[in-house]
């Protein structure tokens, strides 16, 4: 799976933020659908302001996550509203808030959170794989070590860590996955956005020097961080591969933490602080480190004047 997942849009137009939860556009013209991260076939449209995401069954990780989050009023405010689970034609779905409801032609940004965006169980197989070595070579021929060149194979863990290092995920605990500016096509490829300057400039162009939006987003991001720090749910769960979804138009601003498909409850004797470095077995993923860095990047944009070229090709 590519480290930087691309936009999946139908033939109409971009209409929703980056998330495995398809977010529905509420307009009088024919609805356009778009999804970042995940699989379009997992989403079922609805015209009621609710989106449905296909899940494996009643024991799905997201069902558990949303049910637990609903028990914490403060935590429930920073994620999409959860309306329960529904079974239709032998398929199970969760029903979630349409985060674009009420917005008009908004700007949207998806920010993948964490220094590690894969589960430990996904990289537990130590088998050397020639196919992953070839994939690494295709991206960066200088990346393999001498031993890896000799073996002409690498483990999946080695490959995933290499992929994480291509973006700002490993160094900063977040990466800008994709975005869309008003009246422009979506920006799909942001894998070169790694340096602090590139990230700040991309955020700056996304916010279009709108100080009121910047101020409100900083307020929301800091509140989100405080809630996560104080939440019993987040203290007891590993949060891998979640995103912060940001949306704004001329009248409204929104920011939510989304996607709990890789959320896992920790063993009874364990807890995580979401800032410590990951070592195999400690279950740390860097969610709060990413929030710290993201808030710092937004603060820089709020304070800065001018700047250099960003990753954004517009």
C-alpha positions in Angstrom: 0.0 0.0 0.0 1.4 3.4 -0.9 2.4 5.6 2.0 0.7 8.5 0.4 -2.8 7.4 -0.6 -4.3 9.3 -3.5 -7.7 10.9 -4.1 -10.5 8.7 -5.3 -13.1 10.8 -7.1 -16.0 10.0 -9.4 -16.7 11.8 -12.7 -18.5 14.7 -11.1 -16.3 16.7 -8.8 -14.5 16.8 -5.5 -17.0 17.1 -2.7 -15.7 15.8 0.5 -12.7 15.6 2.8 -10.0 13.0 3.0 -11.2 10.1 5.1 -12.3 6.5 4.9 -15.7 7.9 5.9 -17.2 9.3 2.7 -18.5 12.8 3.4 -21.4 13.8 1.3 -21.8 17.1 -0.5 -25.1 18.8 0.3 -26.0 20.8 -2.8 -29.0 21.1 -5.1 -26.9 20.1 -8.2 -26.0 16.4 -8.7 -23.9 15.2 -5.8 -20.2 14.5 -6.4 -18.4 12.0 -4.3 -14.8 11.8 -3.3 -12.8 9.7 -0.9 -9.2 9.8 0.3 -7.6 6.9 2.1 -9.5 3.7 2.1 -11.7 2.0 -0.5 -14.6 3.6 -2.3 -16.5 0.4 -2.3 -16.7 0.5 1.5 -18.9 3.6 1.4 -22.7 3.7 0.8 -24.3 7.1 0.1 -27.3 8.4 1.9 -29.2 11.7 1.4 -30.0 12.2 5.1 -26.8 14.0 6.2 -25.3 10.7 7.4 -22.6 8.6 5.8 -22.4 4.8 6.0 -19.1 3.0 6.2 -19.0 -0.8 5.6 -17.4 -2.7 8.4 -16.5 -6.3 9.0 -19.1 -7.0 11.7 -20.4 -6.1 15.2 -16.9 -6.6 16.7 -15.2 -4.1 14.3 -12.6 -1.8 15.8 -14.5 1.3 14.8 -17.7 0.1 16.4 -15.8 -0.4 19.6 -14.0 3.0 19.3 -17.1 5.1 18.7 -19.1 3.3 21.4 -16.3 4.0 23.9 -15.9 7.6 22.8 -19.6 8.3 23.1 -19.2 7.6 26.8 -16.9 10.6 27.1 -18.8 13.9 26.3 -15.7 16.0 25.7 -14.1 13.3 23.5 -17.2 12.8 21.5 -17.1 16.5 20.5 -13.8 16.1 18.6 -14.9 13.2 16.3 -17.8 12.8 13.9 -21.1 12.1 15.6 -21.8 8.4 15.7 -25.4 7.3 15.0 -24.9 3.6 15.6 -24.6 0.4 13.5 -26.9 -0.8 10.8 -27.3 -4.1 9.0 -28.5 -4.0 5.4 -28.6 -7.0 3.0 -26.3 -9.0 5.2 -23.7 -6.2 5.3 -22.8 -4.2 8.5 -22.3 -0.4 8.5 -21.5 2.4 10.9 -23.4 5.6 10.5 -21.5 8.8 11.0 -22.0 12.6 10.7 -21.6 14.1 7.3 -18.9 16.6 8.2 -19.6 18.8 5.1 -23.2 19.4 5.9 -23.8 23.2 5.9 -20.5 24.1 4.2 -20.6 25.8 0.7 -17.7 24.9 -1.7 -15.3 24.5 1.2 -11.5 24.2 1.3 -10.6 20.8 2.8 -7.4 19.2 4.1 -6.6 15.7 5.4 -3.7 15.3 7.8 -2.6 11.8 8.6 -1.5 11.6 12.2 1.2 9.6 13.9 4.9 8.7 13.4 3.7 5.2 12.7 0.7 4.5 10.5 0.9 0.7 10.5 0.0 -1.8 13.2 2.7 -3.9 14.8 0.8 -7.0 13.7 1.1 -5.8 10.0 4.9 -6.0 10.2 5.5 -9.0 12.5 6.5 -11.3 9.6 10.3 -11.2 9.4 10.4 -12.9 6.0 12.7 -11.3 3.5 10.7 -10.1 0.5 12.3 -9.5 -2.9 9.2 -7.6 -4.1 9.6 -5.0 -1.4 13.3 -4.6 -2.2 12.3 -3.9 -5.8 9.7 -1.3 -4.7 12.3 0.4 -2.5 14.8 0.5 -5.4 12.1 2.1 -7.6 11.7 4.9 -5.2 15.3 5.4 -4.1 18.1 3.2 -5.4 20.4 4.4 -2.7 18.1 3.4 0.2 19.0 -0.3 0.6 22.0 -1.1 2.8 24.9 -3.2 1.4 23.5 -6.2 3.2 20.1 -5.6 1.6 21.6 -5.2 -1.8 23.4 -8.5 -1.3 20.2 -10.3 -0.2 18.1 -8.4 -2.8 15.2 -8.6 -0.2 13.9 -6.7 2.8 11.3 -7.2 5.5 8.0 -5.6 5.5 8.9 -3.6 8.6 12.0 -2.2 6.9 9.9 -1.3 3.9 7.2 0.4 5.9 9.7 2.4 7.9 11.3 3.5 4.7 8.0 4.6 3.3 7.2 6.6 6.5 10.6 8.4 6.2 9.7 9.7 2.7 7.1 12.1 4.2 7.0 14.1 7.5 5.3 11.2 9.3 8.4 9.8 10.9 10.0 13.1 11.9 7.0 15.2 12.8 4.2 12.8 13.6 1.9 14.0 10.8 1.8 14.4 7.1 -0.4 16.4 4.9 -2.2 13.7 2.9 -4.1 15.8 0.4 -6.1 19.0 0.1 -8.5 20.9 -2.1 -8.7 24.6 -2.6 -11.9 26.3 -3.6 -12.4 26.4 -7.3 -9.3 24.3 -8.0 -8.7 20.6 -8.6 -7.5 18.5 -5.6 -3.8 18.4 -4.8 -3.0 14.7 -4.8 0.7 14.3 -4.4 2.3 15.9 -1.3 4.9 13.3 -0.6 7.7 15.9 -1.0 6.2 18.0 1.8 8.7 17.1 4.5 10.5 20.2 5.7 9.1 22.6 8.2 9.2 25.4 5.6 7.4 23.4 3.0 4.7 22.3 5.5 4.2 25.9 6.7 4.0 27.3 3.2 1.5 24.6 2.1 -0.7 25.4 5.2 -0.3 29.1 4.5 -1.6 28.7 0.9 -4.4 26.5 2.1 -5.6 29.1 4.6 -5.2 32.0 2.0 -4.0 34.5 4.7 -7.4 34.3 6.4 -6.4 35.3 10.0 -9.9 34.6 11.4 -9.8 31.0 10.1 -6.2 30.5 11.3 -7.1 31.7 14.8 -10.2 29.5 15.0 -8.3 26.4 13.7 -5.6 27.0 16.3 -8.2 27.2 19.0 -9.8 23.9 17.8 -6.6 22.0 17.4 -5.4 23.0 20.9 -8.8 22.0 22.3 -8.5 18.7 20.5 -5.0 18.1 21.9 -6.2 18.8 25.5 -9.2 16.4 25.1 -6.9 13.6 23.9 -4.5 14.3 26.8 -7.3 14.0 29.4 -9.3 11.2 27.8 -9.4 7.8 29.4 -10.2 6.3 26.0 -7.0 7.7 24.4 -5.0 6.6 27.4 -6.1 3.0 26.9 -6.0 2.8 23.1 -3.4 2.7 20.4 -4.5 5.1 17.6 -2.9 4.2 14.3 -3.7 5.8 11.0 -6.2 8.4 12.2 -6.5 11.8 10.5 -7.4 15.3 11.3 -9.9 16.6 8.8 -10.1 20.4 8.4 -12.8 22.2 6.5 -13.7 25.9 6.1 -15.7 28.2 3.9 -16.7 31.8 4.1 -18.8 31.3 7.2 -17.7 28.2 9.1 -14.7 26.3 10.3 -14.4 22.7 11.3 -11.8 20.3 12.5 -12.3 16.6 13.6 -10.3 13.6 14.4 -11.4 10.8 12.1 -10.9 7.1 11.2 -10.5 4.6 13.9 -10.2 1.5 11.7 -6.7 0.7 13.3 -7.6 1.7 16.8 -6.7 -1.1 19.3 -7.4 -1.4 23.0 -4.2 -1.9 25.0 -3.7 -4.8 27.4 -4.7 -4.1 31.0 -1.2 -3.5 32.2 -0.3 -1.0 29.5 -0.9 2.7 28.7 0.5 5.1 26.1 1.3 8.8 26.2 1.2 9.2 22.3 4.5 11.1 22.4 7.2 8.6 23.2 9.2 7.0 20.4 8.0 3.7 19.1 9.9 0.5 19.9 8.5 -2.9 19.1 5.9 -3.8 21.7 5.4 -0.4 23.4 2.4 0.4 21.2 3.3 4.1 21.0 2.3 5.7 17.7 3.0 9.5 18.1 -0.5 10.9 17.9 0.1 13.7 20.4 3.6 14.3 19.1 2.0 14.9 15.7 -0.6 17.3 17.3 2.2 19.2 19.0 4.1 19.6 15.7 0.9 20.4 13.7 -0.1 23.2 16.2 3.4 24.6 16.0 3.2 24.7 12.2 -0.2 26.5 12.3 1.2 28.9 14.9 4.1 29.7 12.5 1.7 30.4 9.7 -0.4 32.6 11.9 2.7 34.7 12.8 4.6 34.8 9.6 4.7 37.3 6.8 5.8 36.2 3.3 7.7 33.0 2.6 9.2 30.7 0.1 7.8 28.2 -2.4 5.7 25.4 -0.9 4.9 21.9 -2.1 1.5 23.1 -3.4 1.4 23.2 -7.2 -1.2 25.8 -8.1 
